[in-house]
Amino acid sequence: MDQKTVSPARRWNYWLGGKDHFQVDRDSGDRIAQAYPAVRTAARQGRAFHNRAIRFLAGEAGIRQFLDIGTGLPAPDNTHEVAQSIAPDSRVVYADNDPMVLAHARALMSAGTTTFVRGDLNEPGAILADDDLRKTLDLTQPVGILLIAVLHFIPDDDKARAVVSELLDAAPPGSYLVATNSTKDFVPPHVAAVYDQMLAAGHVDAWPRDKDTFGRFFSGLELIDPGIVALSDWRPDNEERPSAAEVSMYGAVGRK
Ligand SMILES: C[S@@+](CC[C@H](N)C(=O)[O-])C[C@H]1O[C@@H](n2cnc3c(N)ncnc32)[C@H](O)[C@@H]1O
C-alpha cells in the first residue's frame, strides 16, 4: 500500500469523517481545507446528492443497472445499498483506479449483484469491455452512469467530454448520466484566486469547471429538473442546506 502518495479516495474518506487515510492524505486534505474551509461540507453534500440521485434513478426513472466510476472507499449508503433498498434486483458495477478502493470494495461490496472493476476513467473503453462488467450489466438495457466527484480529476475539457461521450454511446436511449464537478462559479474572486494558485502549485488536483463547460457533458441529453445547479440544490430533502459557495460543486442528471 502506497502511504507516501496522496490518494483522492483516502482524502475524500478523511473529509467524510472516515478512518481509512494516511498522514499524506490528511496533510493534503488540511491544506485544501485551509483555502476552501467548507470542503468537508462539500464532500458530505456530495454524498447526499449521490443518495438523492440514485433514489431518483431507481425509483422514478426505473433504472435497474448502474455503472459507478470513481467509486471511492465504502461510505454510508453505497450505490448498491441505496439502489437495492428501492429495487432489490438492481445490479451495480463499480470502477476505480485506486487499489485500496479495490481491496475495500472486494471485502465489503461482494453481494452477487455487484461487481468491482479496476479501471481508469481516462480509458472508458477498457472499463466497458471488462468481462465482469459484461456479466453484470446488459448494455442493451438502460443504465445509470455515475461520475460523481471524479470528472474533475481529468483536467482537459475535451478529453473529459470524449470520455463521457464514449460512455454514453455504449448505453441505449433511456439511460442516465449523473455527474458532478467542482466549480469556482459561486465563490468571490479572492477565493477563486487562492484555488488557482493551489492548482498551479500542484496542491490540489480537482479541476473546477464553470456552468457552461460542465453543461456540455450533458449535450444531447434531456436535463432532469432542476437542471444544472449547485448539487445541494438538486431536489433537496430539506430547506436547510449550505450555500452554493460552501458546496462549490455542480451536479446534474440527464436522460439519453
Ligand atoms: C472524490 S472521490 C469520490 C467518491 C464517490 N464517487 C463519492 O462521490 O463519494 C473520487 C474517486 O475517484 C477515483 N478516481 C480518481 N481518478 C480516477 C480515474 N482516472 N479513474 C477511475 N477512478 C478515479 C478515486 O480513486 C476516488 O475513489
The ligand as a Gaussian input file, in Angstrom:
#p B3LYP/6-31G(d) Opt

LIG

0 1
 C      -13.571000      12.241000      -4.515000
 S      -13.730000      10.503000      -4.592000
 C      -15.476000      10.319000      -4.937000
 C      -16.036000       9.017000      -4.478000
 C      -17.523000       8.823000      -4.731000
 N      -17.874000       8.892000      -6.133000
 C      -18.336000       9.828000      -3.958000
 O      -18.925000      10.716000      -4.562000
 O      -18.363000       9.743000      -2.727000
 C      -13.009000      10.221000      -6.193000
 C      -12.811000       8.755000      -6.548000
 O      -12.445000       8.688000      -7.935000
 C      -11.337000       7.829000      -8.090000
 N      -10.596000       8.270000      -9.277000
 C       -9.866000       9.387000      -9.453000
 N       -9.374000       9.441000     -10.704000
 C       -9.829000       8.330000     -11.341000
 C       -9.657000       7.794000     -12.646000
 N       -8.926000       8.436000     -13.561000
 N      -10.248000       6.627000     -12.949000
 C      -11.001000       5.966000     -12.023000
 N      -11.196000       6.415000     -10.767000
 C      -10.619000       7.578000     -10.431000
 C      -10.553000       7.960000      -6.801000
 O       -9.733000       6.832000      -6.564000
 C      -11.672000       8.095000      -5.787000
 O      -12.085000       6.841000      -5.331000

